[in-house]
Amino acid sequence: MNQKQLDRMHSSTGFIAALDQSGGSTPKALLAYGVSKDKYVNDDQMFDLVHQMRTRIIKSPAFSSKKILGAILFQKTMERKIDDKYSADYLWDVKGIVPFLKIDKGLDVVKNGCQMMKPMPQLDELLDEANKYHIFGTKERSVIGEANEEGIKDVVEQQFEVAKRVIAKGLVPIIEPEVTITIKDKKEAEEILHKYLLLNLAKLADTDKVILKLSIPSKVNFYADLMKDKHVVRVVALSGGYSRSMACKLLSKNHGMIASFSRALAEGLLVSQTDEQFDKIIASSIDSIYQASIK
């Protein structure tokens, strides 16, 4: 674990940029960027195009350590270069931004109203690769679709099982049990989630560190106590389908919670824009997310 990066994630102001769309969500991200499916014929071409998009975002002058603490990468981004450096090295060496890696393989089938992560049979090998590419931490996502105690318990326990394997490799896991923002019993689901997060945090070893990535809670400052837990480096918010303006508005009410937005970060960016237009839009986006993260 890089102590300088850990200190930055724990104490500096800013937010985490999520640039980790995977194979399933990449076509949608490219389409929003103005790249239609007829512009590529296979996955390699698709990932080359999305890497160009991510490179353009990362190299923008506005994408800097003044407002961005960390960035979450997809595996194929980690394995590619920006200029002459691998992506994680470019982020840290050039930009001063802490690199994370998305490690989950997508969501399993719905069970008890929730979706756990699919099995990860090659997790140890991927974590070794992450260390080789100088990754600081990981991100793994599950989804909670109803206030089902058994389902939420299973989601959280799986998250912490994976987190312990990540920690054992010297990395810091971002635990992401996303509560779907549109469900009618969201508040109740968050209450159950909160209970099981506390129970599992209490089982960690004294020196274990995690980051919690959660949906913006229905009750303002509901996760404030989690921020004080000795194991928690940071509590970050996902945008969860909200527009950027709505996500920022809701986040700004939750003191100490910072953003980790993906779609909301890239909102309004187009491949057809000039660099000047592109940089102006992303600068405005980054500033609004930063302002919501420091309140």
JOLINVEN-V783526 format. One line per field, one symbol per residue. burial: # if it has 9 or more other C-alpha atoms within 8 Angstrom, else .. A space follows every 50 residues. Layout:
burial: ???
This chain:
burial: ....#####....########....##.#######.........###.## #.###.#.....###.#########.######...#######..###### ####..#.....######.......###.##.################.. ##########..#.###...##########.....##.##.###.###.# ........#########...#.##.##...#########..#.#..#### #################.##..#....##.###.###########
